[in-house]
Amino acid sequence: MTSVPRIVVLSAPSGGGKTTIAKALRERYPGQFGFSVSATTRKPRAGERDGVDYRFWKPTQFRDGVNQGQFLEHAQYGGELYGTLRSDVEKILESGRHVLLDIEVNGAAQVRKLDQNALTVFILPSDPRVLVQRLVGRGSESREEIRQRLERAIEEISEATLFHRWIRNDGLDQAVQAVLKASDQPVRFVRDPKDLPWMKQYLVDLENERHRL
């Protein structure tokens, strides 16, 4: 690794693919990336393992952790609490690796405020219909819950201008390489001239998709 170890935040609306990208990065480049497993109060989905996918905590345990200053960032999302433990982040940085955080936009804002060396990356598939299809395809939520997810996605995308990089997740290998490259470059805002018009249209299209459900 050529750069100083830093926090690399991956954020995306539900269905954006940030978790898949984070998993691929740590599997392909274990010497460069360590992953901080978030704590959450939500119940495990099918196939999820405690301590691997998330640390599944009770609400009282989570609130105690917040009061004791155990979290680098924490936020409420979909009625549940999520947070990143300071001890995990410090351990990975001390090992000389970047810390991958798979968190939502409120958590990203907290990290950005605390650490100017942190890189924040916002991830979206180019076509909003893909986002909708992924949510529907999970089969774990009702139509009304999916509408709520999309409403939240519109709010999150509206905050994407605060992120250093925007990555279009249309292919896993390409997205992984984009994050890998950005992680070892100076932290700065990078935009393609076509990005802002694309993002504005994305919001319009996603709102239309939400109304179709």
N, C-alpha and C positions, 0 to 999 in steps of 0.2 A: 504494500500500500504506500502511495506517495504522499497522501495528505494526512493532516492531523485527524485522529478519530473524532467523529461528530455524531450528533443525533440526526437521523434521517427520518422525517415524518412522512408517511404515506396516508393521504386522506382521500375519500371518495364517498359518494352516496352509496346506499345499499345496492349491491349488484354491480358496482364499478370495477371490482376485481382487485382491490388493493391487497386483500388477504392472500390471494393466489400469487400475486407478484412478490409479496414479502416472503412467502414460503419458498418460492423458487430461488430467490436471492440467497437465503440462508442455506439452502440445500446445495446450490451450485458454488457458492463462494463462502464457505464456513470460516475461512481464515480472514475474511474481510468484513463480514457482517455477523453481529449477534442480535438475537431477537428478544425484546422485552415482552414477556407474556402479560397481557393486561388482566387486571382483576375486574370482575363484573358481578353484579347481583342477579343477572338473568339466569334462567335455567339452561342447562346444556341442551344443544340440539343433538339429533341422532349422529352418533359417531364421534362427537367431541369428547376430549379427555381433559380432566382437571390437571392443570399444571403444564399442559402441552398446547391446547388451543386457547384456553383462558384459565385463570384462577377463579373458581366459582365460590364466591364469598356470600355469606349472609348479610343482609342490610346493616345489622347492628355491627358486625365485624368491619364492614366497609367504612361506616361512619366513624368508628373508633380510629381506624387508620387515617382518615382525613384529619381528625382532631389531633392526632399524634404527629402529623407532618410526614407521614410515610409516602405520600404521593407527590410525584413531580407535577402531574396534572390529573384532573378528574373532571368528569362531566356527566350530565344526565342525558340519556338518549333513549327514545322509545319507552319512557317510563322506568328505565333501569339505570343503574350507576355503573360507570366504567372508569378505570384509572390506571396510571403507570407508576409502579413502585420505584422510588429513588434508588433503593439498594440494587435493583436489577440494572438500572442504567449505569450507575457508578462502576459496577463490577465489569460490565462489558467494555466501557471506555478504558478502564485500567488494563484490560487485556490487549489493548491496541487495535480494537475493531470498532467500526461504526455501529451505532445502536439503531436498529430498525424499530420504529413505532408504527403500528397499524391502528390509527385513532381517528376520531371525527374532528370536524373543523373547530369546535370550541376548545378541544384539547390542544389542537395544533396552535391556536392563538396563544394559549398559556405557555407552551414550550417556546414559541417565537419571542415572547416577552421576556422569558427567563434566560434564554441562551441565544445570543446574536450569531453564534457559529452554527446553529441548527439549520438544516435545509428542509424546507417544506415543499412537498410535491402533491399536486392535485391530479387525480386520475379519473378519466372518463372514456368509455367507448365512444367512437366518433358519432354513432347513430343512437339517438335516445331510445329508439325502439328496442335496441339490444338490451338496454338497461331494464326496460319494462319486461321483456321476455325472460330475463334472468330472475327477476323477482317472482313472476308468475310460475316459472319452471321449478322454483324451490318447493312449491306445494305446501309450505309450512304456514302460510298466512292467508287470511280471508281477503276478498276483494276490497273491502273497506280498509283493512290494514295496509294493503298495497297502495291504495290511494293516499293514505297518510304517509307512507314511505316516500311516495313521489312528491307530495307536498313538501316534505322535509328536504328532499333532494333539490327542489327548486330553491329553497332557502340556502342550502349549502353551496350550490353552484353560484349563487349571487355573491358569495364571499370568496370565490376562487381568485379574485384579483389580488388578494393578500398573500397568495402562495408564490414561491420563487419560480417554480416550474409547473407547466401543464403538460401532462403526458396522455396521449390518446392510446387507450388500451384496445387495440384492434388485433394484436397478436402477442402472445406471452413473451416470446423471445425478444421481440423488438422493444417491448415495454421494460423488460428486465435490463436490457443493455442500456436503455435510456436512463434508468435510475442509477445503474452502476457508473456510468460516465459522469452524471451530474454529482454523484457523491464525492468524487475526487477532484471536483473543480471548485473555484472560489464561490462562496455563497453570494448569489446576485439574482436579480429578476431577469429572466430570459423569456422573450415573447417573439413568436413569428407574427408578421403583419396580418396574417389570416386568422390568428387565434381569436381576437376579440369579436369580429363579426360572427365567427363560428359559434362562440360561446353565447352571444346574444340570441342567435337563431335557435340554439339548443334549448334555451329557456322557453321560447315560444312553442317549440315542438313538444317539449316534455309536458307543458301545460295542456296542450291538445290531447296528448296520449292519456293524461290523467282523466280528462273529461270523457274519454271514450270508454273507460273501464265501467 
